[in-house]
Amino acid sequence: MIVVDTNIICYLLVTGKRTPEAHKALEKDPFWVVPHLWRSEFCNVLTGYVRKNLLSWQDAINNLEHARRLLQGKEYYVSPNRILELAVNSTCTAYDCEFVALARDLGLTLVTVDRQILAQFPGTALALEEFVGS
């Protein structure tokens, strides 16, 4: 079981150069968990793709449905106090710290490509490429 941030979900479902790595991560550990925040972040990313005509409306809806099925029953509440504590003691956003807090609360690794999270929370976060071994 691993925590993944929204970038990893995007890489898995929106075809791009990191999609193969995201698929390898899912093969290596198919039980991904996330804070509830992932939904808003993922919708925001999909909105950007649709607005830039990089993704059709229907593809965005399909990706959202696929993500919901993948993460159904794997979403967790994270204490706002915990998020705030991590955010004020780092340079990361509270949004990013929600994923960090979940990983720490569950004693799991956060798989990400976010350099700032990787630098600020090396004992919790692991780079996608390191996780998949490439």
Secondary structure, DSSP 8 states (H G I E B T S, - for coil): -EEE-HHHHHHHHS-STTHHHHHHHHHH---EEEETTHHHHHHHHHHHHHHTTSS-HHHHHHHHHHHHHHHTT-EE---HHHHHHHHHTSSS-HHHHHHHHHHHHHT--EEE--HHHHHH-TTTEEEHHHHHT-
